[in-house]
Amino acid sequence: MTNKTLMKEDLRYIFHPCSQMKDHETLPLIPIKKANGSYIEDYDGNRYLDCISSWWVNLFGHSNAYINAAVRAQLEELEHVIFAGFTHKPAIDLSRRLVALTPEPLQKVFFADNGSSAIEIALKMSFQYFKNRGESRPLFVSLENSYHGETMGALAVSDTGLYKDIYRDILITTVQAASPALVSEDEAIESMRTLLQHHQGKVASVVIEPLVQCAGSMQMYNAGYITRLRDLCDTFGVFLIADEVAVGFGRTGSMFAIEQAGVSPDFLCLSKGITGGYMPLSVVLFSNDIYNAFYCDYSEGKSFLDSHSYTGNTLACATANAVLDIFENENVIEANREKIAFMARETIKFKALSNVLEVRQRGMICAIELHGYDANERIGLHVFQEALKQGVYIRPLGGVIYFMPPYCFSEAELRHMIDVTYDIVADLTTR
């Protein structure tokens, strides 16, 4: 098999996500045969440094020996079982460990299989909590420039027009407050306060992406906003949902981004890195108080009805437990601090380039924002193609180039990622 043969077969049958398929008349689609460590490899033997963790999911490298062994061992015992009326040890172990890792009073876990579903669960549960108490609170508040997924509820609380605008007529009503990534912290808090006052008694929850609005061009803000937002939510009696689907599990420099604010959300949504890039899995953590709002006799009709066929998948839970083992045994958060500092030092040089507006970083996430280019130039696509020629796989968000590498990257690999990208961006200034 060759790249060309497989690409032709793919285009005959498959509609790819976040893609304009017409592009592939001229833009090669790359069939990947295998992967190991920091690299993915195609059918022609070309290797690419995976600088975005295969869409932010891979934490410890491809084909990690420890995770592989955990998956094999679980496969020999139980691959999956219905999670209604049954349970299994991998799910119990994972739940116990997540509760221990996350801030109080998060004490209960609800399973799903992807990040958007986790957001849907948190939204539905926060709405029904009040409904079970006789209150109707039909509104949700999110931040401008936010992204929470592409199922209908998750899309409704998002504010990225590229994904949302075409569906506005059929989405639930939501309200967006100013983002602290785009305005000052004081302005953002005042915007939120104004909305909660205006809609007092009608808002079920506020949902945020702590510290980094990832799909929103990797815009970033400080933890102080979250601390103050927690106080606002308490004042107005609304829930705070922390969407850590992308930023959880060490991405921002701490195990969970919310830790840096010193507060606890009412709902914590986790996915992506939870299985190290191996299996679809997501969880929502919440308090016993919320759990008790649904605890009733069947006839009362207050149960929470949300089900997915692969809820609590045994292989996925075993994989997630292996990921937590690595965090515990290899002191990952501490080890990443050196890599975070290295990335910060090595990307300083971008700031001197005339076509670079800003370099920003939170932990293991670093973004270089270009300016001076028209959207129709598709400058990000140019950077992507040039980097790929040199064995570096990045996927810019428009004019924002970002790095979100797996934690297994060596210093040499980090330097190669940065230097290749720098040379491409610097060369653009001479065009």
Buried (B, 14 or more C-beta within 10 A) or exposed (E): EEBEEBBEEBBEEEEEEEEEEEEBEEEEBBBBBEBEBBBBBBBEEBBBBBBBBBBBBBBBBBEBEBBEEBBEEBEEEEEBEEBEEEEBBBBEBBBEBBBEBBBEBBBBBBBBBBBBBBBBBBBBBBBBBBBBEEEEBBBBBBBBBBBBBBBEBBBBBBBBEEBBEEEEEEBBEBBBBBBBBBBEBEEBBBBBBEBBEEBEEBBBBBBBBBBBBBBBBBBBBBBBBBEBBBEBBEEBEBBBBBBBBBBBBBBBBBBBBBBBBEBBBBBBBBBBBBBBBBBBBBBBBBBEEBBEBBEEEEEEEBEBEBEBEBBBBBBBBBBBBBBBBBBEEEEBBEEBEEBBEBBEEBBEBBEEBEBBBBBBBBBBBBBBBBEEBEEEEBBBBBBBEBBBEBEBBBBBBBBBBBBBBBBBBEEEBBBBBBBBBBEBBBEBEEE
